Amino acid sequence: ARGLRAILEDVLGPIMFEIPSAENVDKVIVTRAAVEDGAAPTLVLRQARKSA
């Protein structure tokens, strides 16, 4: 479990403190490429709600 935590901290480190204040981010998806190749995690943005 500690190894997994260390991996996720490495992958999410650059964005870990920015995401909570970003109002348009719905999810962060950690892909295999993010873990193995150092690619950026995928950010899924929230769609704007239509006003009635």
N, CA, C and O atoms as a MOPAC input file, in Angstrom:
PM7 MOZYME 1SCF
protein

 N      0.82600 1    -1.19000 1     0.00000 1
 C      0.00000 1     0.00000 1     0.00000 1
 C      0.87300 1     1.25800 1     0.00000 1
 O      0.51000 1     2.26300 1    -0.61100 1
 N      1.99700 1     1.20600 1     0.66900 1
 C      2.87800 1     2.38400 1     0.68700 1
 C      3.46600 1     2.65500 1    -0.68600 1
 O      3.65200 1     3.80600 1    -1.08200 1
 N      3.75600 1     1.57700 1    -1.40900 1
 C      4.28800 1     1.73200 1    -2.75800 1
 C      3.29300 1     2.40100 1    -3.68200 1
 O      3.65600 1     3.26800 1    -4.47700 1
 N      2.02400 1     1.99400 1    -3.57400 1
 C      0.96800 1     2.60000 1    -4.38000 1
 C      0.80300 1     4.07100 1    -4.02800 1
 O      0.63100 1     4.91500 1    -4.90700 1
 N      0.85700 1     4.36900 1    -2.74100 1
 C      0.73600 1     5.76600 1    -2.31000 1
 C      1.87900 1     6.60600 1    -2.88500 1
 O      1.65000 1     7.72100 1    -3.35300 1
 N      3.07900 1     6.09100 1    -2.85300 1
 C      4.23200 1     6.82000 1    -3.38200 1
 C      4.08600 1     7.06100 1    -4.88100 1
 O      4.41600 1     8.13800 1    -5.37600 1
 N      3.59200 1     6.05400 1    -5.60000 1
 C      3.39000 1     6.20600 1    -7.04500 1
 C      2.36000 1     7.29200 1    -7.32000 1
 O      2.58200 1     8.16100 1    -8.16400 1
 N      1.23300 1     7.24600 1    -6.61200 1
 C      0.18300 1     8.24900 1    -6.83200 1
 C      0.64400 1     9.64500 1    -6.44400 1
 O      0.27800 1    10.61800 1    -7.10400 1
 N      1.43400 1     9.76300 1    -5.39100 1
 C      1.96000 1    11.07700 1    -5.01900 1
 C      2.87800 1    11.62400 1    -6.10800 1
 O      2.86300 1    12.82400 1    -6.38600 1
 N      3.67100 1    10.75800 1    -6.72400 1
 C      4.54200 1    11.19900 1    -7.81400 1
 C      3.73100 1    11.65100 1    -9.02400 1
 O      4.04200 1    12.66600 1    -9.64900 1
 N      2.68900 1    10.88900 1    -9.34800 1
 C      1.86800 1    11.20100 1   -10.52100 1
 C      1.03000 1    12.45500 1   -10.28500 1
 O      0.92100 1    13.31200 1   -11.16200 1
 N      0.44000 1    12.55600 1    -9.09600 1
 C     -0.48100 1    13.65900 1    -8.81300 1
 C      0.20000 1    14.88100 1    -8.20600 1
 O     -0.42300 1    15.93500 1    -8.07500 1
 N      1.45400 1    14.75300 1    -7.84000 1
 C      2.16800 1    15.84000 1    -7.18200 1
 C      2.03400 1    17.19700 1    -7.84600 1
 O      1.69900 1    18.17200 1    -7.17200 1
 N      2.28500 1    17.29500 1    -9.14500 1
 C      2.22200 1    18.61100 1    -9.79400 1
 C      0.83600 1    19.26300 1    -9.76800 1
 O      0.73500 1    20.48900 1    -9.80600 1
 N     -0.22800 1    18.46400 1    -9.70300 1
 C     -1.57100 1    19.06300 1    -9.76500 1
 C     -2.36100 1    18.91100 1    -8.47000 1
 O     -3.47600 1    19.42000 1    -8.36100 1
 N     -1.79800 1    18.22400 1    -7.50400 1
 C     -2.51500 1    17.88300 1    -6.27700 1
 C     -3.08200 1    19.09800 1    -5.54000 1
 O     -4.17300 1    19.01600 1    -4.97500 1
 N     -2.38300 1    20.19300 1    -5.53800 1
 C     -2.83000 1    21.35700 1    -4.78600 1
 C     -3.60300 1    22.35200 1    -5.64600 1
 O     -4.21100 1    23.28500 1    -5.12000 1
 N     -3.58200 1    22.16100 1    -6.95800 1
 C     -4.31100 1    23.05500 1    -7.85800 1
 C     -5.74300 1    22.59400 1    -8.09400 1
 O     -6.63300 1    23.42700 1    -8.26800 1
 N     -5.98100 1    21.30700 1    -8.10600 1
 C     -7.29300 1    20.74400 1    -8.43800 1
 C     -8.39900 1    21.18400 1    -7.48000 1
 O     -9.48200 1    21.52800 1    -7.95500 1
 N     -8.19500 1    21.19300 1    -6.16800 1
 C     -9.30200 1    21.58400 1    -5.28300 1
 C     -9.85200 1    22.98600 1    -5.55100 1
 O    -11.03700 1    23.23100 1    -5.32900 1
 N     -9.02300 1    23.89300 1    -6.01600 1
 C     -9.49700 1    25.25300 1    -6.28100 1
 C    -10.00900 1    25.42800 1    -7.71100 1
 O    -10.57300 1    26.47100 1    -8.04200 1
 N     -9.81800 1    24.42700 1    -8.55100 1
 C    -10.31600 1    24.49300 1    -9.92800 1
 C    -11.77300 1    24.04600 1    -9.94100 1
 O    -12.06800 1    22.87300 1    -9.70900 1
 N    -12.66000 1    24.95500 1   -10.20300 1
 C    -14.08700 1    24.66600 1   -10.12500 1
 C    -14.60800 1    23.85400 1   -11.31000 1
 O    -15.69100 1    23.27500 1   -11.22900 1
 N    -13.85800 1    23.80500 1   -12.40200 1
 C    -14.35200 1    23.12500 1   -13.59600 1
 C    -13.81900 1    21.70200 1   -13.76600 1
 O    -14.10700 1    21.06500 1   -14.77900 1
 N    -13.05700 1    21.19200 1   -12.81300 1
 C    -12.52200 1    19.83600 1   -12.91300 1
 C    -13.45000 1    18.88400 1   -12.16600 1
 O    -13.70900 1    19.05600 1   -10.97500 1
 N    -13.94800 1    17.87600 1   -12.88700 1
 C    -14.86400 1    16.89900 1   -12.30400 1
 C    -14.11300 1    15.67400 1   -11.79500 1
 O    -14.40200 1    15.17200 1   -10.70900 1
 N    -13.13500 1    15.18700 1   -12.58800 1
 C    -12.37200 1    13.98500 1   -12.23800 1
 C    -10.93100 1    14.12800 1   -12.70000 1
 O    -10.61800 1    14.90100 1   -13.60500 1
 N    -10.07100 1    13.36700 1   -12.05800 1
 C     -8.69000 1    13.20100 1   -12.50600 1
 C     -8.50000 1    11.70200 1   -12.72200 1
 O     -8.66100 1    10.90600 1   -11.79700 1
 N     -8.15800 1    11.33000 1   -13.94400 1
 C     -7.98100 1     9.91800 1   -14.27900 1
 C     -6.48900 1     9.64000 1   -14.43700 1
 O     -5.80600 1    10.25700 1   -15.25400 1
 N     -6.00700 1     8.70000 1   -13.63900 1
 C     -4.60400 1     8.30300 1   -13.70700 1
 C     -4.52000 1     7.09800 1   -14.63700 1
 O     -4.99300 1     6.01000 1   -14.30800 1
 N     -3.91900 1     7.30500 1   -15.79000 1
 C     -3.80300 1     6.24700 1   -16.78900 1
 C     -2.49600 1     5.47800 1   -16.61400 1
 O     -1.61300 1     5.87800 1   -15.85600 1
 N     -2.40200 1     4.39000 1   -17.31900 1
 C     -1.16700 1     3.60300 1   -17.30700 1
 C      0.00400 1     4.45300 1   -17.79800 1
 O      1.10800 1     4.38200 1   -17.25800 1
 N     -0.25600 1     5.25900 1   -18.83000 1
 C      0.80200 1     6.12100 1   -19.37500 1
 C      1.27500 1     7.13300 1   -18.33300 1
 O      2.45800 1     7.47100 1   -18.28600 1
 N      0.36300 1     7.61100 1   -17.50700 1
 C      0.74000 1     8.56800 1   -16.46500 1
 C      1.67800 1     7.92000 1   -15.45200 1
 O      2.61500 1     8.55600 1   -14.97000 1
 N      1.42900 1     6.67400 1   -15.13700 1
 C      2.25000 1     5.97100 1   -14.15400 1
 C      3.56600 1     5.50800 1   -14.76000 1
 O      4.62700 1     5.71900 1   -14.17300 1
 N      3.50800 1     4.88000 1   -15.92500 1
 C      4.70300 1     4.26600 1   -16.50000 1
 C      5.57600 1     5.22800 1   -17.29500 1
 O      6.80100 1     5.11000 1   -17.27700 1
 N      4.95800 1     6.17600 1   -17.99100 1
 C      5.71400 1     7.03900 1   -18.89600 1
 C      5.84700 1     8.47700 1   -18.41600 1
 O      6.52800 1     9.28000 1   -19.05400 1
 N      5.20800 1     8.81300 1   -17.30200 1
 C      5.29100 1    10.17200 1   -16.78900 1
 C      4.37300 1    11.15000 1   -17.49700 1
 O      4.54100 1    12.36300 1   -17.36900 1
 N      3.39600 1    10.63300 1   -18.24700 1
 C      2.42700 1    11.51900 1   -18.91200 1
 C      1.54900 1    12.18200 1   -17.85300 1
 O      1.42900 1    11.68700 1   -16.73200 1
 N      0.94800 1    13.28700 1   -18.21700 1
 C      0.06400 1    13.99500 1   -17.28500 1
 C     -1.23000 1    13.20800 1   -17.09700 1
 O     -1.71900 1    12.59100 1   -18.04400 1
 N     -1.79000 1    13.22300 1   -15.88900 1
 C     -3.09500 1    12.59000 1   -15.68400 1
 C     -4.15400 1    13.28600 1   -16.53800 1
 O     -4.00800 1    14.45700 1   -16.89000 1
 N     -5.20700 1    12.56500 1   -16.86400 1
 C     -6.28800 1    13.11500 1   -17.67000 1
 C     -7.26500 1    13.85900 1   -16.77600 1
 O     -7.74900 1    13.30800 1   -15.78700 1
 N     -7.55700 1    15.10400 1   -17.11800 1
 C     -8.52600 1    15.89400 1   -16.36400 1
 C     -9.85000 1    15.86600 1   -17.10400 1
 O     -9.90900 1    16.18300 1   -18.29200 1
 N    -10.90700 1    15.49100 1   -16.41000 1
 C    -12.24900 1    15.50100 1   -16.98500 1
 C    -12.93000 1    16.75100 1   -16.46300 1
 O    -13.13100 1    16.91200 1   -15.25900 1
 N    -13.28200 1    17.63400 1   -17.38700 1
 C    -13.87100 1    18.90800 1   -16.99700 1
 C    -15.37800 1    18.79700 1   -16.86200 1
 O    -16.03500 1    18.04800 1   -17.58500 1
 N    -15.90200 1    19.55000 1   -15.93100 1
 C    -17.33900 1    19.60600 1   -15.70000 1
 C    -17.97200 1    20.42300 1   -16.80700 1
 O    -17.44600 1    21.46800 1   -17.18800 1
 N    -19.09100 1    19.95900 1   -17.32600 1
 C    -19.78100 1    20.71800 1   -18.36300 1
 C    -20.59100 1    21.82400 1   -17.71000 1
 O    -21.17500 1    21.63700 1   -16.64300 1
 N    -20.61800 1    22.96100 1   -18.35600 1
 C    -21.37600 1    24.09600 1   -17.83200 1
 C    -22.86100 1    23.77600 1   -17.86400 1
 O    -23.37700 1    23.24000 1   -18.84500 1
 N    -23.52600 1    24.10800 1   -16.78900 1
 C    -24.97000 1    23.87600 1   -16.73100 1
 C    -25.68500 1    25.01200 1   -17.43300 1
 O    -25.28900 1    26.17300 1   -17.33500 1
 N    -26.73700 1    24.66000 1   -18.13900 1
 C    -27.51600 1    25.67300 1   -18.84600 1
 C    -28.49800 1    26.32100 1   -17.88000 1
 O    -29.16000 1    25.63300 1   -17.10300 1
 N    -28.58800 1    27.62400 1   -17.93200 1
 C    -29.54100 1    28.34800 1   -17.09300 1
 C    -30.91200 1    28.29700 1   -17.74200 1
 O    -31.02900 1    28.33700 1   -18.96700 1
 N    -31.94500 1    28.20900 1   -16.92100 1
 C    -33.31500 1    28.16000 1   -17.46200 1
 C    -33.84700 1    29.54700 1   -17.69800 1
 O    -34.98100 1    29.70500 1   -18.15000 1

